């Protein structure tokens, strides 16, 4: 495992450690006003990812949904983000 990979693993600990640490550090939700807006924005892509996982794999579906939502976060409209990520696929592979 490279240094970069090790650093990423330590930055994003796996469940249950991450849940325990978050519970100790954060006593109330951060940015609660953003929660409904964000969950509504990503809901169609979560549903799409679950459907996609049945046809491909969970890894592929997570990569696809993460890439789409990343592009949306960078300012791309959802439809263009979806089409962009789909254009990267060849035979259901990135």
SVG drawing of the C-alpha trace seen along z (x, -y; Angstrom):
<svg xmlns="http://www.w3.org/2000/svg" viewBox="-36 -26 40 34">
<polyline fill="none" stroke="black" stroke-width="0.4" points="0.0,0.0 1.4,-3.4 1.9,-6.3 -1.0,-8.1 -3.3,-5.1 -2.3,-4.7 -3.0,-8.4 -6.4,-8.2 -7.3,-5.2 -6.3,-7.0 -8.2,-10.2 -11.4,-8.2 -11.6,-5.5 -14.0,-2.6 -17.2,-1.9 -17.5,-1.5 -14.6,-3.7 -15.7,-6.6 -19.2,-6.4 -17.8,-6.4 -15.4,-9.3 -18.2,-11.4 -20.5,-10.7 -17.8,-11.9 -16.8,-15.0 -20.1,-16.2 -23.0,-16.6 -25.4,-18.1 -25.8,-18.0 -23.6,-20.3 -25.3,-22.5 -28.8,-21.1 -30.4,-23.5 -28.6,-21.8 -29.8,-18.3 -33.2,-18.3 -31.8,-20.1 -28.9,-17.7 -30.9,-14.5 -33.5,-15.6 -30.8,-16.4 -29.0,-13.0 -32.1,-10.8 -32.6,-10.0 -28.9,-9.1 -29.0,-6.9 -32.0,-5.0 -30.3,-4.9 -27.1,-3.5 -29.1,-0.7 -30.7,0.3 -27.3,0.1 -25.7,2.3 -28.1,5.1 -26.9,5.0 -23.2,4.4 -21.7,4.4 -21.9,2.3 -18.4,1.0 -19.2,-0.2 -22.5,-1.8 -20.9,-3.6 -18.1,-4.9 -20.7,-6.1 -23.0,-7.8 -20.0,-9.4 -18.7,-10.7 -22.1,-12.2 -22.6,-13.8 -19.0,-15.1 -19.6,-16.8 -22.9,-18.3 -21.0,-19.6 -18.5,-21.2 -21.4,-23.1 -22.5,-20.9 -26.2,-20.4 -27.4,-16.9 -28.4,-15.8 -25.0,-16.8 -23.2,-15.2 -25.1,-11.9 -24.4,-12.0 -20.7,-12.8 -20.2,-9.9 -22.1,-7.6 -19.9,-8.7 -16.9,-7.4 -18.2,-3.9 -17.3,-1.2 -19.2,2.1 -20.3,1.0 -16.6,0.4 -14.8,-2.8"/>
</svg>
